[in-house]
Amino acid sequence: MYELNDTIVAVSSPTSEQRVIVRLTGPDTFDVCGQIRKASFNSPFESLKVGQAPPYILPGSVVVDEGLEIDVRLYVFPAPHSYTGDDVAEIHTYTNCAVTEALISSLLKRGLRTAQPGEFTARAYLNGKLDLAQAEAVNEIIISSNAYQLAAAQKLLEGRLGETTAKLRHDIMDLLSLIEAGLDFGDEDIELIAPDAAIERLVAIRSRLELLLSGSINLESLIDLPAVGIAGAPNAGKSSLLNTLLGEERSIVSHRYKTTRDVLTGVCTLAHNRCVLFDCAGLLIRPEDVLDELAQQAAIEALRHSAVVIFCADASKTEWSEDAAIRKLIESKVLVPVATKSDLVRDGILKDRLSAMNQMFSIDFMPISARTGAGIERLRRTVDGKLTGIFNISRAGGVALTARHKQVVAEAIEHVGEAIDEFRSGNDEVAAMTLRAAYHAVSEIEQPGAVHIDEQILGQIFNRFCIGK
């Protein structure tokens, strides 16, 4: 699938950036750079201090085409001290798309080949610079759209999954060797491990695999920032609360009825989490016109997809039957009820007012005031805690798993379970066979040297990358 004996090239910087990075790797990397660089490139390290670690940075210019030269900085990474494990060079310059295309065209004319998606990382994997799980982490980092996914991908890149599975592989192989050695000496009545002891160790291995699966950070669930919606009747103080939580005037605050018509959003940073906070049109039991109906549909749809909903009820009122009916329109697994405008209620009355609200709605309301800031920090901590609980971000020992990882771990759990059943039935040979299948399943996560990984699987993994990575 991937040819390691040729030299590839691609733009590795985002198209939106003014700084362009053209990356090369392969056996002809330095020769080709020498051909286009005006200064001599025969020995790029002559002017560098002995012992200096790569990259070696060489300022100068390169010839793009006849009559066209551009100033560049050439970053040189000799093998094996490079990302791919082969010679790598990066041409850094500030230019436009037309010149970049001309530079790539010039390099292709000199025998280079355009890199396939993910081919730079694929070479790093094939050259032993990264295991397969770490290679997948590179793509997760590239496509990360929020801090959660980036943190999870970084855990994967750090090799923590590899460390965990390496210990599991060692324990499975250690047990397997004892079982198979016992089978070899079956005629001589030599028992290297008793069945009960083997079952006990298998149960422990299965428990560790199940813990790995249940305690993992699911990368697929962290693609977007979680949404937190602010809901309630018109004039319940939603817009003021949005502005206070965001720290900016994102929503128009007015005493006029139905000021907010659209869904207004902003990114809210909490102590441990970030979320998309949004305010939408006040909910109505009976929309008055088509505009109200459309606004209500948009609000309910947005709230339905929210991780958390902050439900606002005006504490300065004395009757909340309409609010109670509106509450039933909100479908949310996590609801944070707040009694807004608590600053408008005297301290002696507020306690009784909250008690009446709690009895009316059968939920406990948190008194807050967007105007004075009372209760706002408590609300922020509450929402932060709810998000942490939903996404398991506080699980410090959590290992990031992709969908592929979860599948092979589940297969390993199934094989170990089969081995336990076979041991209990006295079928030691079948148990050894299923345990070997479990070893192969765990090995597929990050050590393909132990098993054969089909080229089609590798293609599926690396083709998700962008070109130049």
N, C-alpha and C positions, 0 to 999 in steps of 0.2 A: 504493500500500500504506500509506504513512505520510502523514498530513495535517499539514502544517507551519504552517497558518494558524490552528489552534485552540490552546487552552491545556490542558495535561494535568497530572494530579496523581496521586501515589502515595506510599505509605509506602516510604522507601528504607533504613530501619534494620532490623536483624534483629529478628524477633519475640521473641527471647529477651532483648533489651535493655530496661532500664527507660527509657532515654532514647529518645524517639521522634523521628524526623526525617520530616517530610512535605515532599516536594519538588514544586515547581510550575515549569513553564516554558511560555513562549508569550507572545503579544502582550498578553493580559489579566492577566498575572501580577501586576503592581504595582497595577492597579486593584482586583482582587479582594482582595489583601492589605490595601489601604486600606479596603475595605468591612468586613472583619472585625476589623481592629486598632483598639483603642479610641483610641489617639493618632492625630493627623493623619498621613496617609501621602501627602499631596499632593506633598510634596517631601522625600523621605527623606534627602537629603544636606545639608539646611540646617545641621544641627548638627555636621556632620563637617568635619574639616580639609581645606583645599584640597590636592589632590595625594595624598590618602590612597588607597591601592590597595584594590580590593574584595577580600574581601567587606566590606560595610558591616553592622555588627551593631547591631540596634535592639532593646533590651530593652523589655518591656511586657506587654500581655495581649491575647488575642483572644477574640472572642465566638463560642463554639461553637454555642450554641443559646440560646433564651430562658431567661434566668436562669442560664446556665452560662458562666463565663469561666475561662480558664486562663492562668497566667503562661508566657510564652514568650520566646525570643530569636529574632528574625527576621534571618536571614542573606540579604543582598541582593547579587546579582551582575548588574549591568546588562550588556546586550549591547554589544559582542561579547566582553566580558571574563568569560565564563562557560563552564561545561563544554559546554553545548549550542550556544553561539553566540547563543542568544536570551536574553531576560530570564529569570533564574532566581531563585527565592526558596526558602529552606528554613526551615520552622517547627520549631524545636527545643524540646522540652518533656519533662517527666517526668510521665507519666500512665499510664493503663491502656488495655486494648484497647477497652473500651466508649466511653471518651471519644475515642479515636483514630478509631473508626468514626463517631462523631457529627460530628467535625471534617471527615472526608472527605465525609460526606453533606452537610454544610453547604456545602462548596466545590463539590460536584457540582450542587447546587441553584442555584448562581450561574453556571452555564454551563460549568463545566470538565468535562473528560472524563477517565475513568480511563485511565492510561497502559497501553499494551500491554507485554508482556515485552520488555525491551531498547530501549524507544522513546526513552529519554533519550539513550542512546549512539547510537542510530540517527540522532537529530537532530544530534548532534555530528558524526557521519560525513557526513550530507547537507549540513551547513553548513560543511564543510571544516575542522572543528576536529581531526579525526582521520582518518587514512587507514584503509582497510578492515582491514589487518593489525593496526593499533593498536586498532581497535574490538573485534576478536576477542580481543585481549590483555586487555581490560577484563574480559571474561567469564572468561577463564582465571584471572585474579587472584582474582575473586570465588569461584570454585569450587575454588581451590587447597586441597589438603588436607595439603601438606607443603612444606618449604623448597625442595625441588628444583623442584617445579612452579611455585612462586611466583617463584623466581629466573628460570626460563625465561620465564615470562609477563612479568616485568619487562623482560627483554631485548627481548621482542617489542614492549612498549609504548614502549620507548625509541626505537623507529624504526630499529633496526639492520637489520632485514630490508628496510625501505623504502630505506635508503641503498644496500644491496647491489643490490637490484633496479633502482634508479634508474640505477646505473652500467651494469648489463647492458642496460637499455632504451636508454640513450644509445649504447652501442657497437653494438647491433643496428641501431638506426635510422641511425647514421652509415654503416654498411656498406650497409644497404638503399638509402640515398639514392644512394650511388655506383653500385650495381648498376643501379637503375632509371634513373638519369641516363644510364648507358652504353647501356641499351636504347633510350632515346629518341634517342640519336645513332648508333644502329646503322648507318644508311644512310650516314653520313659517315665511317665507319672511325675513330671516336674511342673509345679504350679508357680509361676513367677508373680502372679497377682490373683488374689482370690476374687471370685465373682462379686461378692458383696462390696469389696474395696473398689473394684472397677466401677460398679454402679454408683457408689458414693462420689467418686471423682467425676463421673459423667454428669451427675446431677449438679455438682458444683460448677462444671463448665457450662452447662445449659443455663444455669442461673446467671452467670456472668454475661452470657450472650443476650439473655432477656433484659438484663439491666442496661447493657449497651444500647439495645433497641429502644427501651422505654425512657431512658435518660438522655437520649440524643437530642440535639438541636436540629430540627427539621428545616433544612435550607429552603425547601420549596414553600414553606409556610411564611417565610420572611421576605418575600419579594417586595411587598409594599409596606409603607408606614401604616400602622394601625390607625383606624379612624375613630374619633371620639365626637359624637354629635351632641349638640345642645338643643333640647326639645321642650315644648310647652305651649301654652296658649299665647295668643298675641298679647304684647305688653307685659309678659311675665319676667322681663329683665334679661332675656337671652342675649341680645346684642351687647348690652353693657358688660355682661359676664364674658363674652367672647373677647371684647377689647381688653378687659382686665387680664385675662389669662394669657393673651398674646403679647400684652404690653404695648399695643399700638391701636390706633383708631381704624380698625379694619371694617367695622360695621357702623352704619348710621344709627345713632341713638335718638329716639324721638318719642314723645308722649302720644303722637298720633297713632291710630289703630292701623295695624297691618303695614308697618313701614318696610319690613323685610319681605321681599318676594322671592328672591333667588337663594341658592345655597352659597354661602360665603365661607371661605376656608383660609386657614393659615397653619403654619407649622409651629407647634407648641413644644418647647423643650422642658421636660420635667427632670427630677433628680436622677432617675435611672433610665428614662425612656424618652423617646420623641414620638409625637403623634400628629396626625392631621386633625386639627380641631375645626369643626364647622358649625355654623349657625344657619338655620333655615327658616322658612316662613312659619309663623305661628299656626299651630294646628287648630282646625275648626270642626265642630260636630256637624254643622251644616254649611258647607261652602256657599257663598252668596252668588257667585257667577263663575264663568268659565275660567277666568284668570285665577280665582281662588282655588278652583278644582285642580288646575295644572300645578299651581304652587304647592298644594297639599300633596299631590301625587309625587312630586319631586322630593319633598321633605320626607315622606314616609319611606320611599325607596332608599334614600340616603341613610336614614336611620336604621333600616333593616340590615344594611351591610356594615354597620358600625360595630366595633369591638366593645365599646362602652357608650352608654347614653347618659348624659347629665339631664335629669328631668327637673325643670324649673316650675315652681308654683309660688305665686306672690303671697308672701307672709303678711302683707299689709291688708289683704282682703279678709273677710270673715266668712265667706262662702265659696266652696271649691267643687261644687257638683259638676260643673263643666270641665274643670281640670281633671277630675276623676274619670270622666268619660273619655277625655283626650288621652289619659294615661293608658287606657285599654287599646288605643290605636297603635301603640309603640310595641314592636316585637324586638326585644333585646334580651340577650342572655345575661348581661351585666348592666344594672341600672343604678345610678347614683342620684338619689332624690335630694334636691336642695331647696330650701325656703329662701327665696330671694327677697331683696328689699327689707331685710330684717332691721336695718337702721331706722325705718319708718315706724317701728313698733317699740313702745316703751319697754324697758327692761322688765318691769313688773308684770307686763302683759305677755311678753314674748314666750315665756315658758308655757302658759296656758294655750297660746295660739299654736305652738308646736305640738302640744299634746292633742289638740283638736285635729290638726292636720294628720298626725300619725294615725289617729283613730279612723279618720275619714278614708285614708288611702291604704291602711294596714301595712304601712312601711314607715321607717324612721327617717325624718327629714333633717338635713344639716343646715343650720341657719348661716346665711352668708350675706354680705353686702358688697356689691361691686363698687359702690361709691366710696365707702370707708375702708374697704379691704378686709373687713371682719370675716373670718372663716375661710378666706381664699387660700391660704397656705395649707390649711387642713384639707380643703378640697383637692388641691394639687397633689398632696401626699396620698389621698385616697385613690385618685385616678391612676397615679403612678403605681401604686400597689396592685390595683386591678390589672393593669397592663402587664406588670411583671408576672403575676400569677397566670395570666392567659398564655404568654409567650415563653414562660420558663426562663427568662433572661437571667434570673438570679442563680440558676444552677451552674455554679462555678466549674463543676467537674463534667459538665455536659460536653459530649463529643459531637461535632457536626457530621451529619450523614446526608448524602444525597439519596435520591430514590433508588439508584442502583445499589448503593451500600445497604440500604434497608432490605432490599430484596435478597441479597446474598446472605445477610445475617439471619434473616427469616429462614432461608434454606438450611443454613447450618444448624439452627435450633431444631428444625424438623428432623434432620439426619441424626443429631445427637439423641433426640427422643426415640427415634427408631432403634438406635444402638442400645439404649436402656431397655427397651421392650424385648429385644432379641437376647440380651444377656439374661434377663429374668426368665426367658423361655429356654435357656441353655443352648442357644444357637450362637456360639462364640465366633464362628467363622463369618456368619452374616453380620454380626455386630461389628466385627473388624472392618468389613467392607463398607458399612454405612458410616462408621467413624472416619474412614479414609475420605468418604465423600464430604463429610463435614469439614475436614482439614482443607480439602480443595476449595470448598465454598468460601471459607474465611480467607484463604490465600488470594482469591480473586479480587479482594478489596485493594491490596496495595503491593503484592509481591507476585507478579505474573511469572517469575522464574520457576516457581514451584508447580505451576500449571500452565497449560496452553491457553492463551487468550486469543480468540478468533479475531482476525483482522477486521471483520465487519463490526465487532464490538468496539474496537479501537477507533474505527472510522466514525461510529456514532458518537463517541465521547468527544473527539477532537473537532469534528465538523461543527459543533455548537460554538466553537470559538470564532472570533473575528480574525480576518487576515492580518498578519503582522504580529500575532501573539503566539 
